[in-house]
Amino acid sequence: MNNEGKIKQEEWEVGFLFKHLGVLAPTKGESPDFTFDYEGTHVGLEHTRCFPNNKTIDNNSWRKIERKIEEELNKSDLPPRYFHYCAITHNDGKKNCKAIAEEILNGYRYMLDNGIYDIDAMGYQGYYLDKLTYLSYYPSYAPNHFIISEITGGFESKADVMPLSETIRKKEEKLLEYKSIEQNSAIQEYWLTVYIPPDENCTIEEKASFFNDSQYDRIYLINGRYIGALMQGDTSSILRLK
């Protein structure tokens, strides 16, 4: 993601909190990331992300492998389709990308021959899956090239609070630096927002007094697992930690 894309993503993530608080005109900066006025107080806000389960990091790495699989699929003379799939493992992805592409194409041929649109290893339909546990495509959508997307959903889990604590600790190291910058002299309070991306499939409930020793005046957790509700204005998953 380039710098412009990163800025837009930050603005989008923090925008849920701004909407929740009624902040209308935040100013984008660098040290800290945003400044704005709230209830008579000039606030400097720093934003970061936390990966309690490391799923987002793993998934972002796997998407590079997906592009390689798509390259193999697009060498086929079969009509392109949009596929959903689930891989048994992400290990040795570079070594397995051709084998996975071959399994997708063979499964596709089987589905075409048998008039079906999905193959599930748990509900055996006469085709044996080796590298995958699930494969399906959208029969009504005909793109001009093959597209694949792994199903990465899962049961929500309660994440250990320690990754969040470590994320906050690292950002506290920036505070002294920010407070020493002359152009920040008008800032009266420093806040921190922590965004958990949707792929993490987790929630954090611990909040009672755990972060009271933080040097930030306020800390908000924005849980992207509930992005649909957040976009509709339901901010119940924005949790004030301090």
Rosetta blueprint (number, residue, H / E / L):
1 M L
2 N L
3 N H
4 E H
5 G H
6 K H
7 I H
8 K H
9 Q H
10 E H
11 E H
12 W H
13 E H
14 V H
15 G H
16 F H
17 L H
18 F H
19 K H
20 H H
21 L H
22 G L
23 V L
24 L L
25 A L
26 P L
27 T E
28 K E
29 G L
30 E L
31 S L
32 P L
33 D L
34 F E
35 T E
36 F E
37 D E
38 Y E
39 E L
40 G L
41 T E
42 H E
43 V E
44 G E
45 L E
46 E E
47 H E
48 T E
49 R E
50 C L
51 F L
52 P L
53 N L
54 N L
55 K H
56 T H
57 I H
58 D H
59 N H
60 N H
61 S H
62 W H
63 R H
64 K H
65 I H
66 E H
67 R H
68 K H
69 I H
70 E H
71 E H
72 E H
73 L H
74 N L
75 K L
76 S L
77 D L
78 L L
79 P L
80 P L
81 R L
82 Y E
83 F E
84 H E
85 Y E
86 C E
87 A E
88 I L
89 T L
90 H L
91 N L
92 D L
93 G H
94 K H
95 K H
96 N H
97 C H
98 K H
99 A H
100 I H
101 A H
102 E H
103 E H
104 I H
105 L H
106 N H
107 G H
108 Y H
109 R H
110 Y H
111 M H
112 L H
113 D H
114 N H
115 G L
116 I L
117 Y L
118 D E
119 I E
120 D E
121 A L
122 M L
123 G L
124 Y L
125 Q L
126 G L
127 Y L
128 Y L
129 L L
130 D L
131 K L
132 L E
133 T E
134 Y E
135 L E
136 S E
137 Y E
138 Y L
139 P L
140 S L
141 Y L
142 A L
143 P L
144 N L
145 H L
146 F L
147 I E
148 I E
149 S E
150 E E
151 I L
152 T L
153 G L
154 G L
155 F L
156 E L
157 S E
158 K E
159 A L
160 D L
161 V H
162 M H
163 P H
164 L H
165 S H
166 E H
167 T H
168 I H
169 R H
170 K H
171 K H
172 E H
173 E L
174 K L
175 L H
176 L H
177 E H
178 Y H
179 K H
180 S L
181 I L
182 E H
183 Q H
184 N H
185 S L
186 A L
187 I L
188 Q L
189 E E
190 Y E
191 W E
192 L E
193 T E
194 V E
195 Y E
196 I E
197 P L
198 P H
199 D H
200 E H
201 N L
202 C E
203 T E
204 I L
205 E L
206 E L
207 K L
208 A L
209 S L
210 F L
211 F L
212 N L
213 D L
214 S L
215 Q L
216 Y L
217 D L
218 R E
219 I E
220 Y E
221 L E
222 I E
223 N E
224 G H
225 R H
226 Y H
227 I H
228 G H
229 A H
230 L H
231 M H
232 Q L
233 G L
234 D L
235 T L
236 S L
237 S L
238 I E
239 L E
240 R E
241 L L
242 K L
